[in-house]
Amino acid sequence: MVMDILIFLMVGLTAGVLAGLITHERGQGLVWVVILGVVGALLGGLSLDLLELRARGDFVGPLLASVAGSLIVLLITVFARRG
């Protein structure tokens, strides 16, 4: 149980960092990156479930879903800040 939570946070951190690098979003801090990644992981997993798709593998598939979800969350926050 504890190990699953740690793995989820690590995937979230990695996804948040990758999403930030893809969008060139900087200076938000480690806590924001983890929150972004975790929310993105939840959104990515939910999106895959709604589309009846599955992320394959132990790390890469869920990571790609998390990065996609993190990008969506990051883009929403960028547009919300602008207008």
SULGIKA-V260520 format. One record per backbone hydrogen bond with DSSP energy under -1.0 kcal/mol. CO is the residue of the C=O (numbers start at 1). NH is the residue of the N-H. If there is no record, write none. Layout:
# SULGIKA-V260520
[[CO/NH] [CO/NH]]
This chain:
# SULGIKA-V260520
[[1/5] [2/6] [3/7] [4/8] [5/9] [6/10] [7/11] [8/12] [9/13] [10/14] [11/15] [12/16] [13/17] [14/18] [15/19] [16/20] [17/21] [18/22] [19/23] [20/25] [29/33] [30/34] [31/35] [32/36] [33/37] [34/38] [35/39] [36/40] [37/41] [38/42] [39/43] [40/44] [41/45] [42/46] [43/47] [44/48] [45/49] [46/50] [47/51] [48/53] [49/52] [59/63] [60/64] [61/65] [62/66] [63/67] [64/68] [65/69] [66/70] [67/71] [68/72] [69/73] [70/74] [71/75] [72/76] [73/77] [74/78] [75/79] [76/80] [77/81] [78/82] [79/83]]
